[in-house]
Amino acid sequence: MTTTEHSLPNDATYDSGAVIATDGVYQVFLDLNALADGDIFQFRAYEKVQSSDTVRPFYEVNFANAQGNVDNWCSPSFILLHGWDFTLLRKAGSDRTITWSIRKVA
């Protein structure tokens, strides 16, 4: 990950015009074992409140430093309908390889 906000489902630079339109309940898993002291990475979830609205962030988590005993992180389940995205952004530290999966629960 670099200092450019990266869309996980699109595997590309985040673009508010390239949201995912598949309705469902989703969770994100991140493998954060590569983080080291001084690193800060930010996860964001975006969604439109109504289909005609602008996509905006509704959930944000920052991960700082080495993660210790629990390297994998799982988001809450999100009910997504109108156009959504999940992103990851390095805020400080070095580029790291962070693997992820997006799992459709329902």
HELIX and SHEET records of a PDB file:
SHEET    1   A 5 ALA A  12  THR A  13  0                                        
SHEET    2   A 5 HIS A   6  SER A   7 -1                                        
SHEET    3   A 5 TRP A  84  ALA A  92 -1                                        
SHEET    4   A 5 ILE A  40  GLU A  47 -1                                        
SHEET    5   A 5 ARG A  56  ALA A  64 -1                                        
SHEET    1   B 3 ASN A  72  CYS A  74  0                                        
SHEET    2   B 3 GLY A  24  ASP A  31 -1                                        
SHEET    3   B 3 PHE A  78  LEU A  80 -1                                        
SHEET    1   C 3 ASN A  72  CYS A  74  0                                        
SHEET    2   C 3 GLY A  24  ASP A  31 -1                                        
SHEET    3   C 3 THR A  99  LYS A 104 -1                                        
END                                                                             
